[in-house]
Amino acid sequence: MSEMTTEILEQNLGKVVLVRLKGGKSLRGRLKGFDQHLNLVLEETEDTTVVEDQKKLGLIIVRGDNVVLISPPPR
């Protein structure tokens, strides 16, 4: 992981992010932590893959191998 990526993730600790995973799953949660492998700890997480059926997941760990994209949510 590049130094710039680390800086951006550190700036977003405690903020809500959108995470797209392999297989098309989408999550929205507050970024609580991460490591050099892009493993993520998200709290207050929701599965937003199906807009009409959002599921609350709470505190989760996402394995970095599955992460395709991390983005701040649209305003």
C-alpha positions as CSV (number, residue, x, y, z in Angstrom):
1,M,0.0,0.0,0.0
2,S,1.4,3.4,-0.9
3,E,2.2,6.2,1.5
4,M,-0.5,8.4,-0.1
5,T,-3.2,5.6,0.4
6,T,-2.2,5.4,4.0
7,E,-2.5,9.2,4.5
8,I,-6.0,9.3,2.8
9,L,-7.2,6.4,5.0
10,E,-5.8,8.0,8.1
11,Q,-7.7,11.2,7.3
12,N,-10.9,9.3,7.0
13,L,-10.6,7.3,10.3
14,G,-13.9,7.9,12.2
15,K,-15.7,8.9,9.0
16,V,-18.3,7.1,7.0
17,V,-16.9,5.4,3.9
18,L,-18.4,3.3,1.1
19,V,-16.6,0.0,0.3
20,R,-17.2,-2.0,-2.9
21,L,-16.2,-5.7,-2.6
22,K,-15.4,-8.4,-5.2
23,G,-18.7,-10.0,-6.3
24,G,-20.5,-6.7,-6.3
25,K,-21.3,-6.3,-2.6
26,S,-21.4,-2.8,-1.3
27,L,-21.0,-1.7,2.4
28,R,-21.3,1.6,4.2
29,G,-19.7,2.1,7.6
30,R,-17.6,4.2,9.8
31,L,-13.9,3.4,9.3
32,K,-12.4,2.4,12.6
33,G,-9.1,1.0,11.5
34,F,-7.0,-0.6,8.7
35,D,-3.6,-2.2,8.1
36,Q,-1.0,-2.5,5.4
37,H,-3.0,-5.3,3.7
38,L,-6.1,-3.0,3.4
39,N,-8.0,-5.1,6.0
40,L,-10.7,-2.8,7.3
41,V,-12.5,-2.5,10.6
42,L,-15.9,-0.9,10.0
43,E,-18.5,0.0,12.7
44,E,-22.2,0.8,12.3
45,T,-21.9,-1.1,9.0
46,E,-24.8,-1.6,6.5
47,D,-24.9,-3.8,3.5
48,T,-26.1,-1.4,0.8
49,T,-26.0,-3.9,-2.1
50,V,-29.8,-3.9,-2.5
51,V,-31.1,-0.4,-1.9
52,E,-34.6,-1.5,-0.9
53,D,-33.2,-4.1,1.5
54,Q,-30.3,-2.6,3.5
55,K,-29.1,-4.9,6.3
56,K,-27.4,-3.7,9.5
57,L,-24.2,-5.6,10.1
58,G,-22.7,-3.6,13.0
59,L,-18.9,-4.0,13.7
60,I,-17.2,-6.1,11.0
61,I,-13.7,-6.8,9.6
62,V,-13.3,-6.8,5.9
63,R,-10.4,-8.8,4.4
64,G,-8.3,-6.6,2.2
65,D,-8.2,-9.1,-0.6
66,N,-11.9,-8.5,-1.2
67,V,-11.8,-4.7,-1.4
68,V,-12.1,-3.2,-4.8
69,L,-12.9,0.4,-3.9
70,I,-13.1,2.7,-0.9
71,S,-14.8,6.1,-1.2
72,P,-16.4,8.8,0.9
73,P,-20.2,8.6,0.6
74,P,-22.0,11.0,-1.8
75,R,-23.3,14.1,-0.1
